[in-house]
């Protein structure tokens, strides 16, 4: 690290540095006169957020002692790992890129599951990066995150919001460990209270109204049809591929949450809709509902593809996309009384997880007890 003044030739423009104080300007080698800078400069070696090092020259003060004190202070701060130059400000998307690369390294080392990495990538690309793009992580405050949390509560269940916040927290932990953050903006951030026993579902009249409004957007109508007739979660509906549909056997084979494989029979209504959607095109590796913007990719995963607006037009309130899964399960069980088959279709590990819908079997149990009769 050096402290110097700049000497510029007024004739040829040559620039040189001098660490000594000069009362008069020296002549240049070309014979021209020179001009000495008013301020003393400090030459710094800085490390950017991406790890690359670069030289930075900064004008500090007309007083040499002040410039020397500034240089000494920077040396101290750098030794304590606290100095980052303004050019090294870390934007949210850059921090996310560093975090995901760290996760990929951990996957290759066997210290992180591939499914976990996929979830991190999905939450960041679909929700977090679009929300915080361009914001410097040093300026990301808890209030900004709280505002994001409130917005997301209008679209998805508390559990989904909490998973996104957990991804953000984990990202900040990694960046802190790498010395790219001084403090985490997630400190003191409270997660939402989750109600995993949410039982909101649509009546048949509401289903008809919703599907009617969804027809304004064919892609949306197709996604909702898949959800209502299979019970797949949002991610499963959006990432459904043609090669996962066996029309001859009338069955969908899909990897779902936890890596579990589910086999879902296709009813006539869904089969007809899928065949009409496929038409004469043959793209076995393609998605059933493609992104209209990004070629070859699935429709966006964060739910902002018209569903909320369709619900509003259909006068359906207090309803999220995940509630379509509850709607399917409720009507399936009410019509078939087969809780074991429903458990397999939903991909539940045990029937216990499906028993939230068991109250629908009350009339069946009463009828069975009536047939049993009893003892005297």
N, C-alpha and C positions, 0 to 999 in steps of 0.2 A: 504494500500500500504506500503510495507516494503523494506528497503535497507539492504543488508546483504552480507556476504562472505560465500562461501561454504567450508566445512571442510570434506575431504574424507579420510577414513581409507585405508591405503595401504595394510592392512592385510585382513580385512573382507569386505571391500568395502562400509561400512556404510557411508551415507552422512548426515551431519547435517549443520545447519545454525547458524551463529553468527552475531549479529548486532553490536558487539563491535570489536574494532581494537585489534589484537593480534600480539605481537612481535614474539612469538615462537608458534610452533604447539603443541597442547595438545595431550595427549595420548588418544587412544580410550578405551572404556570400555572393549574391548577384549584384551587390552594390546598392541595392535599394534600402530605404529606411524601414524600420519596423515599428509595430505597435504592441505594447505590453498590456495584457488583460488587467482589468481593474480588480477582479477577484482571484483568490487562490483556489486552485482546483484540487480535488482528491480523486485518485484513481482507485477503484474498488474492484475486487473479484467477487462476483455474486453468483449464487446458485439459484436457478429458476425452479418453479414447482415441478417441472418434468425431469429435474436432475441435471440438466445441462448447465455448464458454467460459462459465463461470459464476462467480459471486461466492461465496466461502467465508469465513465468519467463525469464527475459532477462538480459544477462551480458552487463554492460554499460561502466564502466571506472575503471582504477586502483585507481583513486582518489575518495574518498567517497563523497566529497562535490559536485563533478561533477554529480555523480549518484543521490544525493539528489536533485540537481537542475533539473535534467531530470525528476525525479519523480514528483516534484512540478509542472513542466511545463505540464506534462500529466494530472495531476489533474485539472489544469486550462482549458486545451483544452477539457477535457471530460465534464466539467461543462458547457461549451459553445456549446457542441454538435458537436465539430469539429474533435474529435479524433476517428479514426477507425484503428485498428491494421492491419498489412499487411495480417494476416490470414483471415481477414474478407472482402477481396476484392470481389466485386460483379460482377460476369460474366453476360453477356447479357441474357443468357437463364435463370439464376437464378432470375434476375430482372424481366424478363417477367413472370416467374412463380408467383412471389410475386404480380405483377400487376394484373394478371388474377384472382388470389384468391381474391384480393380486389374487382374486378369487380363482381365476383360471390357473394360476401357478399352484395354488393350493389343491385344486382338483387333480392336476397332473402329479402332485406329490402324494395324493391319497389322503389329504387332510380336510377335504371338503367334498360333499356329494355333488354329482353332476346335476341332480334335480334342484338342489339348493341354488346353484349357480344360475340355472335356467329361470328360477323364480326371481332372483335378484335382477337379472337382465330384463325380464318382463315388466317388473314393477318400475324399474328405472326408466326404460324406454317408453312405456305407455303412460305413466303418470308423473313421476318425480321430475325427470328432465324437462318435459314440456312445461311443468309448473314453475320450475326454478331456473330455467335457461337464462344465461347471461348474468345471473346474480353471483357476485363474489362470495365464496364461502365465508370469508372473514366478516362479511356484512349480512349473512343470513342469520336472522334473529329468531328467538322463540316465538315472538309475535307473528312473524311471517309464516312460520310453520303452523301456528294455531289457526291462522286464516285459511291455510290450505286444508287443515283438518276439518274445519267447519264446512268448506265447500264440498269436500268429498263425502261428507255425511249425507248430503242431499242425493247422492248418486248410488252409494253402495252401503252395505251393512257395516256396523262398527268393527267387526272382525277383519274385514278387508282393509279398512283404514288403518287398523293396528298393524297389519302385516306390512303395509307400505311404510309406516313410521318406524317399524323394526328394521327395515332395510336401510332407511336413512340413518338410524342410530348406528347400525353396524358399519356403514360407510364412514361415518365420522370417527368411529373408534380406530379404524384402519388408518385413516389419514392423520389422526393424532399420533399413532404409533410411528408413522413415517416422518413425523416432524413437519407436516404440511399444514397443520392447524395448531393454534395455541390452545383454544378451548372449543368444546363441542357446543353447537347451537341447540343441541337436543338435551342439554343438562336441565333437569327439572321438568321435562316434558311428560305429561301424564297421558297414558293410553285411555281409550274409551272403554267403558264398561260393556262387555259383550253379552248379548242375549242370544245364545245359540239355539234356543228353543222357540224362535220366532215362527209363528204358524200362519202368517198372512198368506192367503191363497185366493185365487179368483173363482168366482161362480161361473157357471156356463154362460150366463148372459154377459159377464164381464170379459170372458175369453172371446166371445164373438165380437164384442165392441173393440177389443184391443187388436184382433187380427184384421178387422176392417180398416182401422187406422194405419196399421203397419203396411198395408198393401200400397200405400203411397210410395214406399221405398222397398222395392222387391228384395234387396239384400236383407233388410231388417225383417221383413215378413218371413223369409226363409230361416233366419236364425231363431226367431220366436217359435216357428213351427217345429224346428228340431228340439228346442228346449221343452215345449209343451208335450211332445210325443215321445221323448226319451228320458227326460229327467237329467240330462247332462248339465253340468255347470257351464258358466259363460265361456270359460277357456276351452272346454270340450266342444261346445257348439261352434265357436269361431275357428278352431283348428281342425275341424272334421275334414278328412280328405276322402276323395272318391275311392281310393284303394282300401279304405276302412269300411266300405259299404259293399256287402255281398247281396246283390239283388236276387240272385237265384235262391239263396237260402233265406232271403228277407231278414238280414241280420247286420247289425253294426258291431264291429270289434274295435274297441277304443281303449287306449291307455289313459287312465285318469289319475286323480290325486293319489299320491303315495306310490305311483308306479303300478297300481293294480289294473289288471285287464278286465274290462266288463264286456259282456255279450248281450246286446240289446236287440230283441226282435223288432222288426219294423212293421207297424200297422199299415193298413191299406191307404189311409189318408196321407201319411208321411211318404210312403213309397211312391204314390202318384205325384206328390209335390217334388220329390227328388228327381224322378225320371223327367219331369217337365223342365226342371232346372238344368239337368245334364244335357238334354237335347241330343244332338248328333256329335257334340264335342267329345273328344277322348283325351283326357288329361289325368291319368290314374294317380299321379303324384301331386296333383293340384288340389287346392282347397275348394270346398263346396261354395263358400262365401269368400271371394277374393277382395283384397283391398283395391279401391278404385284409384288409388294414388301410387302405391308401390307395387310394381309388377311382380307377380309370383309370390307375394306375401299374403298372410291372412288378414282379415278385417281387423281393425284396431281392437285391442282387448279392454280398453278402459271404460267401455259402455257408452261413450259419447258418439253414438252413430244413429241417433234419432229415437231410441227407446223411451227416454224420459218424456220427450215431446209427444210421442204416440200415446203414452199413458195419460198425459194431461188432456189431450184431445178426447180421449175415451172416458174422461172424468174418473180415472182410477187414481186414488191417492194412497200415500203411505205404502208404496209398492216398489220393490227393487227387482232387478233382473233375476237375482238368485231365488226370489219368491216363485218364479216359474217352476223351479225344481220342486218346491213344496206343493205347487198347484198340480203338477203331474202326479206326485206321490199320493196326494189326498184323493184325487179322482180315481186313480188306479186302484187304490185300496177299497174305496167306497164301492166300486163296480165289481171287483174280482174277489175281494175278501182274502187275498193271497199275500200275506205279509212276508213270507219266505222268498217268493219270487221277486217281490218289490225290493227286498234287501239286496239280492244279487244284481238286479238292474241298476240300483243306485250305487253299487260298489261299496256297500257298507261291510266292514270287517266282521261284524256280528249283528244278529237280529236285534240286539239291545239298542243299537243306534237307530233302528227303524221304528222302535216302539213308541216314538213320539207321536206316530199316527195311529196308534193302537186304539184310541178312543173311538175311532170310526167303526170298530168291530163290536161295539157294545150291543147293537141290535142282533148281530149274528150270535153272540154269546147267550143273549136272552132266549133266542129261538132254540138254540141247542139245549139249554137247560130245561126249556119247556118240553122238548122231546124226551129228555132224559127222565123227567117225571119225579124221581126221588124214591124214598123208602118210607114205609109206615111202621 
